[in-house]
């Protein structure tokens, strides 16, 4: 629960500190500008709020690892992705987008802090404990923090503990470990297709290189 809060706070702080001009720069999400990514984070925060107030009575069907599915690489034709781009453009002023993320995002953070980690919640047709749900979102926040700063070398990086936990989750999802020589950041970037591995990294990955990237959905 604490790691969710630290990762989410770090990501929202990084957004709040961005100069307005950076919102028109590319993000690490293919086809999305930084403003599009921030708009997606607003929707993510709404999802957190909705899930935490959607109690479930049945036994959990997923945990922090199995919450994630490995899906096909996006084609760019998803209607929701297109909607996010239009919504982000409608804000016009980066300050409005910052305000909305701070408003909804702060509420999501407070709700997470108040949540009973053993309580069961429903989302995407599945049941998890609130603790597992919030743990799964550490990976979401960390990857999107890396997306946010992909072309912004002066922006703050995700917390080290969030990177380490996200690597652990990704390795458990994949059922295999990245080479020990890979930093947590590089393991996440290469593992999810956000960066192509070098020839030396491919050699270290061995046969596993052919199974990458792992696209999570």
Backbone as numpy.savetxt, mean C-alpha at the origin, in Angstrom:
# Nx Ny Nz CAx CAy CAz Cx Cy Cz
-0.76 -3.36 15.39 -1.60 -2.16 15.39 -0.72 -0.91 15.39
0.34 -0.93 16.21 1.25 0.22 16.27 1.94 0.43 14.93
2.30 -0.67 14.26 3.01 -0.55 12.99 2.09 0.01 11.90
0.82 -0.35 11.95 -0.15 0.27 11.04 -0.13 1.78 11.24
-0.22 2.22 12.48 -0.27 3.65 12.77 1.00 4.36 12.34
2.16 3.75 12.62 3.43 4.40 12.24 3.56 4.49 10.73
3.19 3.42 10.03 3.31 3.42 8.57 2.35 4.42 7.94
1.13 4.46 8.45 0.11 5.37 7.91 0.46 6.82 8.22
0.92 7.08 9.42 1.31 8.44 9.78 2.47 8.92 8.93
3.45 8.05 8.70 4.61 8.42 7.88 4.19 8.73 6.45
3.27 7.95 5.92 2.82 8.17 4.55 2.04 9.48 4.44
1.13 9.74 5.38 0.36 10.97 5.34 1.25 12.19 5.56
2.26 12.05 6.40 3.19 13.15 6.62 3.99 13.44 5.36
4.41 12.38 4.66 5.15 12.57 3.41 4.30 13.31 2.38
3.02 12.98 2.31 2.13 13.70 1.39 1.99 15.15 1.81
1.78 15.39 3.10 1.58 16.75 3.59 2.77 17.65 3.32
3.96 17.06 3.28 5.17 17.85 3.10 5.56 18.07 1.64
4.82 17.49 0.71 5.15 17.63 -0.70 4.87 19.05 -1.20
5.78 19.64 -1.93 5.45 20.90 -2.62 4.36 20.65 -3.65
3.55 21.66 -3.90 2.44 21.50 -4.83 2.89 20.98 -6.20
4.06 21.43 -6.66 4.53 21.02 -7.99 4.73 19.52 -8.10
5.02 18.87 -6.97 5.28 17.42 -7.01 4.03 16.61 -7.30
2.86 17.18 -7.12 1.63 16.44 -7.38 1.44 16.14 -8.86
2.11 16.88 -9.72 2.02 16.64 -11.16 3.14 15.74 -11.67
3.98 15.26 -10.78 5.06 14.36 -11.18 4.56 12.92 -11.24
5.29 12.06 -11.97 4.88 10.64 -12.01 5.06 9.99 -10.65
4.23 9.01 -10.37 4.40 8.19 -9.17 4.98 6.84 -9.60
5.17 5.97 -8.64 5.66 4.63 -8.95 4.58 3.71 -9.46
3.32 4.16 -9.50 2.22 3.38 -10.07 2.11 3.74 -11.55
2.30 2.77 -12.40 2.31 3.02 -13.84 1.04 3.75 -14.28
1.23 4.88 -14.95 0.10 5.65 -15.47 -0.50 6.64 -14.51
-0.03 6.64 -13.26 -0.58 7.54 -12.26 0.41 8.63 -11.90
-0.08 9.86 -11.82 0.70 10.94 -11.23 0.62 10.83 -9.72
1.43 11.63 -9.04 1.38 11.64 -7.58 -0.02 12.00 -7.09
-0.68 12.96 -7.76 -2.03 13.36 -7.32 -3.01 12.19 -7.43
-2.83 11.34 -8.45 -3.71 10.18 -8.61 -3.50 9.19 -7.47
-2.25 8.99 -7.12 -1.94 8.09 -6.02 -2.52 8.61 -4.71
-2.40 9.91 -4.47 -2.94 10.48 -3.23 -4.46 10.34 -3.20
-5.11 10.51 -4.34 -6.56 10.31 -4.40 -6.91 8.86 -4.06
-6.10 7.93 -4.54 -6.30 6.51 -4.20 -6.15 6.29 -2.70
-5.23 7.00 -2.07 -5.06 6.87 -0.62 -6.29 7.35 0.14
-6.95 8.37 -0.38 -8.20 8.83 0.24 -9.22 7.69 0.22
-9.31 7.01 -0.91 -10.26 5.90 -1.03 -9.85 4.74 -0.12
-8.55 4.49 -0.02 -8.06 3.46 0.90 -8.47 3.79 2.34
-8.31 5.05 2.71 -8.69 5.46 4.08 -10.18 5.25 4.31
-10.99 5.53 3.31 -12.42 5.28 3.42 -12.69 3.79 3.61
-11.96 2.96 2.88 -12.12 1.51 3.01 -11.79 1.04 4.42
-10.74 1.60 5.00 -10.37 1.24 6.37 -11.50 1.59 7.33
-12.03 2.81 7.20 -13.14 3.24 8.07 -14.35 2.33 7.90
-14.71 2.01 6.68 -15.87 1.17 6.42 -15.67 -0.23 7.01
-14.49 -0.80 6.79 -14.23 -2.15 7.26 -14.26 -2.24 8.78
-13.67 -1.26 9.45 -13.59 -1.32 10.91 -14.96 -1.16 11.58
-15.96 -0.68 10.85 -17.31 -0.59 11.42 -18.25 -1.58 10.72
-17.67 -2.64 10.16 -18.46 -3.70 9.54 -18.19 -5.00 10.28
-18.87 -5.21 11.41 -18.60 -6.41 12.21 -19.06 -7.67 11.50
-18.40 -8.78 11.82 -18.75 -10.09 11.25 -18.88 -11.09 12.39
-19.80 -12.01 12.25 -20.04 -13.01 13.29 -19.32 -14.33 13.03
-19.07 -14.63 11.75 -18.49 -15.93 11.41 -16.99 -15.98 11.69
-16.42 -17.15 11.61 -14.99 -17.33 11.83 -14.19 -16.65 10.72
-12.97 -16.19 11.03 -12.14 -15.58 9.98 -11.87 -16.53 8.82
-11.92 -15.99 7.63 -11.59 -16.76 6.42 -10.25 -16.36 5.84
-9.71 -15.25 6.28 -8.41 -14.76 5.80 -7.62 -14.23 6.98
-6.29 -14.10 6.78 -5.44 -13.43 7.76 -4.62 -12.37 7.04
-3.59 -11.83 7.69 -2.82 -10.73 7.09 -2.11 -11.14 5.81
-1.80 -12.43 5.69 -1.13 -12.93 4.48 -2.14 -13.29 3.40
-3.14 -14.09 3.76 -4.09 -14.57 2.76 -5.11 -13.51 2.36
-5.10 -12.37 3.05 -5.91 -11.23 2.60 -5.59 -10.88 1.16
-4.32 -11.05 0.79 -3.85 -10.66 -0.53 -3.98 -11.80 -1.52
-4.44 -11.48 -2.72 -4.45 -12.42 -3.84 -3.38 -11.98 -4.83
-2.79 -12.95 -5.51 -1.88 -12.63 -6.62 -2.73 -12.58 -7.88
-2.72 -11.43 -8.55 -3.61 -11.19 -9.68 -2.80 -10.92 -10.94
-3.50 -10.83 -12.05 -2.85 -10.50 -13.31 -2.39 -9.04 -13.32
-1.36 -8.77 -14.08 -0.86 -7.40 -14.21 -1.95 -6.51 -14.78
-2.23 -5.37 -14.15 -3.30 -4.48 -14.65 -3.04 -4.04 -16.09
-4.13 -3.93 -16.85 -4.01 -3.52 -18.25 -4.23 -2.02 -18.43
-4.70 -1.36 -17.37 -5.02 0.06 -17.48 -6.45 0.32 -17.88
-7.23 -0.75 -18.07 -8.63 -0.61 -18.50 -9.62 -0.64 -17.35
-9.14 -0.79 -16.12 -10.04 -0.87 -14.97 -10.81 0.44 -14.81
-12.16 0.38 -14.77 -12.95 1.62 -14.65 -12.63 2.40 -13.38
-12.32 1.69 -12.27 -12.02 2.40 -11.02 -10.72 3.19 -11.16
-9.72 2.62 -11.84 -8.47 3.34 -12.05 -8.72 4.62 -12.84
-9.54 4.51 -13.87 -9.86 5.70 -14.68 -10.62 6.73 -13.85
-11.52 6.25 -12.99 -12.28 7.17 -12.14 -11.37 7.92 -11.18
-10.38 7.22 -10.63 -9.45 7.86 -9.69 -8.70 9.00 -10.37
-8.28 8.78 -11.61 -7.57 9.83 -12.34 -8.47 11.05 -12.53
-9.74 10.82 -12.85 -10.67 11.95 -13.04 -10.95 12.65 -11.72
-11.11 11.88 -10.65 -11.35 12.49 -9.34 -10.16 13.34 -8.91
-8.95 12.81 -9.12 -7.76 13.55 -8.72 -7.66 14.87 -9.48
-7.97 14.84 -10.77 -7.90 16.07 -11.57 -8.95 17.08 -11.12
-10.07 16.59 -10.61 -11.15 17.49 -10.20 -10.78 18.32 -8.97
-9.81 17.86 -8.19 -9.41 18.64 -7.03 -8.76 19.97 -7.43
-8.08 19.97 -8.58 -7.45 21.17 -9.14 -6.31 21.70 -8.26
-6.59 22.00 -7.00 -5.57 22.52 -6.11 -5.02 21.39 -5.22
-3.70 21.17 -5.22 -3.13 20.12 -4.37 -3.50 20.28 -2.90
-3.66 21.51 -2.45 -4.02 21.74 -1.05 -5.34 21.11 -0.67
-6.28 21.08 -1.61 -7.58 20.45 -1.33 -7.43 18.94 -1.16
-6.58 18.36 -1.99 -6.34 16.92 -1.91 -5.60 16.58 -0.61
-4.64 17.41 -0.25 -3.94 17.22 1.03 -4.92 17.29 2.19
-5.81 18.27 2.14 -6.78 18.44 3.23 -7.69 17.22 3.35
-8.17 16.73 2.21 -9.09 15.58 2.24 -8.38 14.34 2.78
-7.14 14.12 2.36 -6.41 12.97 2.88 -6.17 13.11 4.37
-5.79 14.30 4.81 -5.56 14.51 6.24 -6.84 14.30 7.03
-7.97 14.78 6.51 -9.25 14.68 7.21 -9.70 13.22 7.34
-9.80 12.53 6.20 -10.27 11.15 6.21 -9.19 10.22 6.76
-7.94 10.51 6.41 -6.84 9.67 6.87 -6.64 9.71 8.37
-6.80 10.90 8.96 -6.69 11.01 10.42 -7.80 10.21 11.10
-9.00 10.26 10.53 -10.12 9.50 11.09 -9.84 8.00 11.00
-9.29 7.56 9.88 -8.95 6.14 9.74 -7.89 5.73 10.76
-6.93 6.61 11.00 -5.90 6.33 12.00 -6.48 6.23 13.39
-7.41 7.13 13.73 -8.04 7.08 15.05 -8.87 5.81 15.21
-9.60 5.46 14.17 -10.43 4.25 14.22 -9.56 3.01 14.42
-8.41 2.98 13.76 -7.50 1.84 13.91 -6.98 1.77 15.34
-6.67 2.93 15.92 -6.16 2.95 17.28 -7.19 2.50 18.31
-8.46 2.71 18.00 -9.54 2.34 18.92 -10.04 0.91 18.71
-9.64 0.29 17.60 -10.18 -1.02 17.24 -9.67 -2.12 18.19
-10.54 -3.08 18.46 -10.16 -4.29 19.20 -9.51 -5.25 18.21
-8.24 -5.57 18.36 -7.57 -6.41 17.36 -8.17 -7.80 17.22
-8.92 -8.26 18.22 -9.52 -9.59 18.13 -10.92 -9.57 17.51
-11.48 -8.37 17.32 -12.82 -8.26 16.74 -12.78 -8.71 15.28
-13.87 -9.32 14.83 -13.94 -9.79 13.45 -14.65 -8.75 12.59
-14.08 -8.51 11.42 -14.65 -7.53 10.50 -14.78 -8.16 9.11
-15.70 -7.60 8.32 -15.93 -8.11 6.98 -15.49 -7.12 5.92
-14.83 -7.64 4.89 -14.42 -6.81 3.76 -14.19 -7.71 2.55
-14.55 -7.24 1.37 -14.34 -7.97 0.12 -14.92 -9.39 0.17
-16.00 -9.57 0.92 -16.62 -10.87 1.02 -15.89 -11.85 1.91
-14.92 -11.36 2.69 -14.13 -12.20 3.58 -14.24 -11.69 5.01
-13.81 -12.51 5.95 -13.80 -12.15 7.37 -12.38 -12.25 7.89
-11.95 -11.21 8.61 -10.63 -11.18 9.26 -10.80 -10.62 10.66
-9.81 -10.84 11.50 -9.75 -10.05 12.73 -9.29 -8.65 12.35
-9.67 -7.67 13.14 -9.23 -6.30 12.87 -7.71 -6.20 12.90
-7.08 -6.97 13.79 -5.62 -6.95 13.86 -4.98 -7.44 12.59
-5.49 -8.54 12.02 -4.95 -9.05 10.77 -5.21 -8.08 9.61
-6.40 -7.50 9.61 -6.73 -6.53 8.55 -5.76 -5.36 8.57
-5.53 -4.80 9.74 -4.62 -3.66 9.84 -3.18 -4.06 9.56
-2.80 -5.28 9.92 -1.45 -5.76 9.59 -1.27 -5.87 8.09
-2.31 -6.33 7.39 -2.23 -6.44 5.94 -2.02 -5.07 5.31
-2.61 -4.05 5.92 -2.49 -2.70 5.37 -1.11 -2.07 5.59
-0.30 -2.65 6.44 1.09 -2.17 6.55 1.78 -2.34 5.20
1.51 -3.46 4.53 2.07 -3.69 3.20 1.53 -2.68 2.20
0.24 -2.41 2.26 -0.37 -1.42 1.36 0.27 -0.05 1.55
0.36 0.39 2.79 0.93 1.72 3.05 2.39 1.79 2.63
3.13 0.75 2.90 4.57 0.78 2.60 4.81 0.80 1.10
4.10 -0.03 0.37 4.27 -0.04 -1.09 3.86 1.30 -1.68
2.77 1.87 -1.20 2.35 3.16 -1.77 3.24 4.31 -1.31
3.88 4.18 -0.18 4.87 5.17 0.22 6.04 5.13 -0.77
6.46 3.91 -1.13 7.52 3.78 -2.13 7.06 4.33 -3.48
5.79 4.12 -3.82 5.26 4.69 -5.07 5.28 6.21 -5.03
4.92 6.76 -3.89 4.85 8.21 -3.73 6.21 8.86 -4.00
7.26 8.26 -3.48 8.58 8.89 -3.54 9.44 8.37 -4.69
8.85 7.56 -5.58 9.64 6.91 -6.64 10.46 7.89 -7.46
9.91 9.08 -7.70 10.61 10.09 -8.50 10.84 11.38 -7.70
10.83 11.22 -6.38 11.00 12.38 -5.48 12.15 12.06 -4.51
13.38 12.24 -4.94 14.52 11.79 -4.13 14.66 12.49 -2.78
14.04 13.64 -2.62 14.17 14.37 -1.35 13.08 14.01 -0.33
12.10 13.19 -0.74 11.00 12.85 0.16 11.43 11.76 1.14
10.82 11.77 2.31 11.15 10.80 3.35 10.70 9.39 2.95
11.50 8.40 3.32 11.20 7.01 3.00 10.28 6.40 4.06
9.69 5.23 3.77 8.85 4.56 4.77 9.67 4.16 5.99
9.04 3.96 7.14 9.77 3.50 8.32 10.45 2.16 8.07
11.64 2.00 8.63 12.40 0.77 8.42 11.63 -0.46 8.89
10.92 -0.32 10.02 10.18 -1.47 10.53 9.02 -1.84 9.62
8.44 -0.84 8.94 7.38 -1.12 7.98 7.91 -1.83 6.75
9.09 -1.44 6.30 9.73 -2.12 5.17 10.02 -3.57 5.52
10.55 -3.80 6.72 10.89 -5.16 7.14 9.64 -6.03 7.25
8.58 -5.49 7.86 7.35 -6.26 8.00 6.72 -6.53 6.65
6.77 -5.57 5.74 6.19 -5.75 4.41 6.96 -6.80 3.62
8.26 -6.81 3.75 9.05 -7.85 3.10 8.65 -9.22 3.63
8.51 -9.32 4.94 8.11 -10.59 5.55 6.76 -11.05 5.00
5.80 -10.13 4.93 4.48 -10.48 4.40 4.57 -10.92 2.94
5.34 -10.19 2.13 5.46 -10.53 0.71 6.11 -11.91 0.54
7.11 -12.21 1.35 7.76 -13.51 1.27 6.80 -14.63 1.66
5.97 -14.37 2.65 4.99 -15.38 3.06 3.90 -15.55 2.00
3.51 -14.47 1.35 2.56 -14.56 0.25 3.15 -15.39 -0.89
4.43 -15.14 -1.18 5.10 -15.83 -2.28 5.50 -17.25 -1.93
5.66 -17.53 -0.65 6.12 -18.85 -0.24 7.60 -19.06 -0.48
8.34 -17.97 -0.55 9.79 -18.04 -0.78 10.42 -16.77 -0.26
11.72 -16.87 0.06 12.44 -15.71 0.59 13.30 -15.08 -0.48
13.42 -13.77 -0.42 14.35 -13.06 -1.29 15.77 -13.29 -0.80
16.75 -13.17 -1.67 18.15 -13.31 -1.24 18.46 -12.36 -0.09
19.27 -12.82 0.83 19.62 -12.01 2.00 20.34 -10.73 1.61
20.97 -10.72 0.44 21.69 -9.52 0.00 20.75 -8.40 -0.43
19.48 -8.72 -0.68 18.51 -7.70 -1.08 18.11 -6.88 0.14
18.12 -5.58 0.01 17.55 -4.74 1.07 16.05 -4.96 1.09
15.41 -4.58 2.20 13.96 -4.71 2.28 13.29 -3.91 1.16
13.78 -2.70 0.93 13.20 -1.85 -0.11 13.34 -2.50 -1.48
14.53 -3.01 -1.81 14.72 -3.62 -3.12 13.90 -4.90 -3.27
13.78 -5.67 -2.19 12.95 -6.88 -2.25 11.52 -6.53 -2.61
10.99 -5.45 -2.00 9.62 -5.04 -2.28 9.47 -4.49 -3.70
10.41 -3.66 -4.11 10.33 -3.07 -5.45 10.44 -4.13 -6.54
11.40 -5.02 -6.39 11.60 -6.07 -7.40 10.47 -7.10 -7.32
10.12 -7.47 -6.10 9.11 -8.50 -5.93 7.75 -8.14 -6.49
7.40 -6.86 -6.44 6.09 -6.42 -6.93 6.17 -5.77 -8.31
7.33 -5.84 -8.95 7.45 -5.33 -10.30 7.60 -3.84 -10.41
7.91 -3.19 -9.31 8.10 -1.74 -9.34 9.49 -1.37 -9.84
10.39 -2.32 -9.82 11.73 -2.14 -10.41 12.17 -3.46 -11.01
12.78 -3.39 -12.18 13.30 -4.60 -12.81 14.61 -5.00 -12.14
14.84 -6.29 -11.91 16.11 -6.70 -11.31 17.26 -6.58 -12.30
18.42 -6.27 -11.77 19.63 -6.26 -12.60 19.99 -7.70 -12.96
20.94 -7.87 -13.85 21.37 -9.22 -14.21 21.94 -9.95 -13.00
22.68 -9.22 -12.17 23.24 -9.86 -10.96 22.13 -10.27 -10.01
21.10 -9.43 -9.89 19.97 -9.77 -9.01 19.18 -10.94 -9.56
19.03 -11.00 -10.90 18.36 -12.15 -11.49 19.10 -13.44 -11.18
20.41 -13.36 -11.24 21.21 -14.56 -10.96 21.01 -15.00 -9.51
20.92 -14.05 -8.59 20.68 -14.40 -7.19 19.29 -14.97 -6.98
18.34 -14.47 -7.72 16.97 -14.97 -7.60 16.82 -16.37 -8.16
17.64 -16.70 -9.16 17.59 -18.03 -9.76 16.26 -18.28 -10.45
15.72 -19.49 -10.27 14.48 -19.86 -10.96 13.30 -19.01 -10.51
13.40 -18.43 -9.31 12.29 -17.64 -8.80 12.07 -16.37 -9.61
13.10 -15.90 -10.31 12.98 -14.66 -11.10 11.85 -14.78 -12.13
11.64 -15.99 -12.64 10.61 -16.19 -13.66 9.20 -16.06 -13.09
9.05 -16.15 -11.79 7.72 -16.07 -11.16 7.35 -14.64 -10.78
8.29 -13.72 -10.96 8.04 -12.32 -10.62 7.59 -11.55 -11.85
6.81 -10.46 -11.66 6.45 -9.85 -10.39 5.23 -10.49 -9.75
5.09 -10.23 -8.45 3.90 -10.62 -7.73 2.97 -9.40 -7.68
1.89 -9.46 -8.42 0.95 -8.35 -8.45 -0.16 -8.65 -7.45
-0.29 -7.81 -6.45 -1.22 -8.06 -5.35 -2.54 -7.34 -5.56
-3.61 -8.02 -5.21 -4.92 -7.40 -5.33 -5.84 -7.89 -4.23
